[in-house]
Amino acid sequence: MKKIFSVVFFISMFLLGIAQDKEADTSSLRHALLKGSLDLHFRLYYMTTQNAPDLSDYHAWAFGGGMTYETGKFKGFQFGVGGFLFTVM
């Protein structure tokens, strides 16, 4: 997980560095990458069972997060990549 976070962090820092260029060619792949969008979301989930008195009751907590990146349009195409990680507490 640390490797994934590190790779995403360095890619985003690289793209932010490129974004500081003054002149942009709107028909280039570079422009499409810079005009992409990054979406982050987190989830917390709780589940419980309420069984008959002679059966066991169970409960669980889970926490997760997801990240998605979509490029801007380039010659009518758009590319996206995403993932989701979770852990049971």
Summary of the structure (lengths in Angstrom):
residues: 89
radius of gyration: 20.5
end to end distance: 16.9
largest distance: 72.1
contacts: 178
relative contact order: 0.19
helix: 26%
strand: 39%
